Amino acid sequence: MFYAFYVIAIIILVLHFTGWLKRNNLEWLVLVLAVATFPAVIFLK
């Protein structure tokens, strides 16, 4: 699960930096990723 979280995080970041999220009004996914990082590191590790 820990590695799956990181794969999803990398995909979201790549989509953010390419501008795909902004074009599709999905910028909120970056905020969700930021909030989910702390619990993921604590509970999935």
C-alpha positions, 0 to 999 in steps of 0.5 A, a space after each residue: 500500500 505504501 508504494 501504491 500511494 507513492 505511485 499515485 502521488 507521482 502521477 498526480 504531481 506529473 499531471 499537475 506540472 504538465 497542466 493537465 489537472 488545471 485544464 480539467 479542473 482537478 487541481 484539488 487533487 494536489 491538496 488532497 494528496 498533500 493532506 493524505 501524505 502525513 497519515 499515509 506515512 504514519 499508517 502505511 509504513 
